[in-house]
């Protein structure tokens, strides 16, 4: 009987098991979940028990040339309190907040939060059935020390979400160039993303590449021991080193903010560049911002983005073109004051058209005379086509890109307005517009023997894992635009603007005995009604130092009312230029590649023609002999002039018999130089291009005074 009863019980148990299995299968089919554990078997099967996590790359950092860190990563944490008692613990240990009051009393002081408020926040979450709760600004951006303090309390249910935050330890430091990065989602992954400046331009290089890990988990979502199935390591971002000098940049930021603020300027910008290399040593905009709090009123980078009527700083290039053409005579007199070109009103000099009587063109430059420019442009001292071509060679009215920063092109008014007024006013910096970066690059032509140097900001990019340099910034020169003699003449004129009694830049003279040279400019600003304002101006100074061999180029621009603007700009120059020269001196380094390409001419007078020719050709120079003699009696360029390979050097001999070279492909400038040294009467047919034809064949013997016709293509 007892055996029968036992079998009956076993049968019932077996039936219950079978029923449970069937019920679980039916329930699983309907819901995808286990009947007893409520585990999501369907989801588990779909994912095959795997979970993938992102392995975040560390963002690269940004440094100055002297290794000051400008943009760095700071590890931050967000506190999360798990308040639901449904969260499974580990053995006897709970995994949620057990005592709300006790937790708040211990944790709130660490967060700088009121314990009562913290306790209420957790209790409200429990009462409404929430799983977890966060604590707003108090619980975000916690430091590693705060995290450690919280962990040392031993309280349960407290977890942390880790995130890297971008920190700018120098605060407002060249902020429009550095820009900023912030935590946001990109391509479905949350992390630091560059939104402005170099942070945005070089975002991919700085960000690196995230990796991942794939884990095996159980049905409840717990990762199994040794459960890593697959992983790919993150590749950290690369570090960027700038050309900026930290102390010089700090000084310039401070000076610009102080002086522009006191002058009541609406906007201002200042830059210092190493003249021989193009390295930008400091660059400031006003007003600026601190990238840590990003209170930005204007996202426009004045240096690159703003095209404006620069005023008389533009006159240097008209004078240079006139000198280069061989048509300029600085001692020639003209009548200053007004220039009647047939418009509704004459063009006037800046002293309300009163002028200074009959003065020389040199003095007109020192005084910044608009009438001098008009005369140079229309009285046979310049060639219009050559001048416009020079504007283009200098990079004016064209967009460009420097280290990812796109520069505004500006507007050449004379291209869309064919009137005399548009051409004339462009010559003294009105009507047409330029950018600061265009002016900086163009003025470098007077510091580099007629060649422009391209400004740059990124010195190198370094792979932080192996210290491999993956990118090097390089000095880049343009073609030779002006001759050595033209450059020397312009530097003399720029010196006079500062040192002559009537010069407009007397206030910019340095107090340390170093001779600075430069040009001032005042441009009228267009008001909201589309007409020129009578109260707001753009005031500029473009300068170089020292005069003998410029090592730095600087430009300062203020926009707004003229409240002793010149005095405030001069204060910046007087303070920053000596510091910049000191920085250059301390570098005590030269670019070997540039040195290898440059050559300084000796004096070859009274030396053998064959010896001089062989010596110069060994330097990859193009030697042109004038006359069939054996001894050098004259040379061009003159001794001590710096030239580069493939430049043409003219050697004149004592012979009166001149063998005509093949001029095909020569420039107009070189033909004029040959004519001046040889004494030949050369007529040039055409204004632009290279030589396409000559009236006599190569090898013809001519003498001083003989006529020759050259045709340009």
PyMOL commands that set and color helices and strands:
alter all, ss='L'
color gray80, all
select helices_A, chain A and resi 2-31+41-47+100-111+115-127+136-139+144-151+175-178+197-201+203-207+246-263+302-305+311-324+361-366+370-378+384-393+413-416+420-427+436-446+484-499+506-508+565-587+592-597+609-617+668-678
alter helices_A, ss='H'
color red, helices_A
select strands_A, chain A and resi 50-55+62-63+69-82+132-134+158-167+180-186+189-196+211-217+223-232+239-242+265-274+280-286+333-335+338-339+347-348+358-360+400-402+405-407+451-453+458-463+468-472+477-480+516-526+532-545+552-561+598-600+622-626+632-636+642-644+648-653+658-659+681-685+691-694+701-702+707-712
alter strands_A, ss='S'
color yellow, strands_A
deselect
rebuild
show_as cartoon
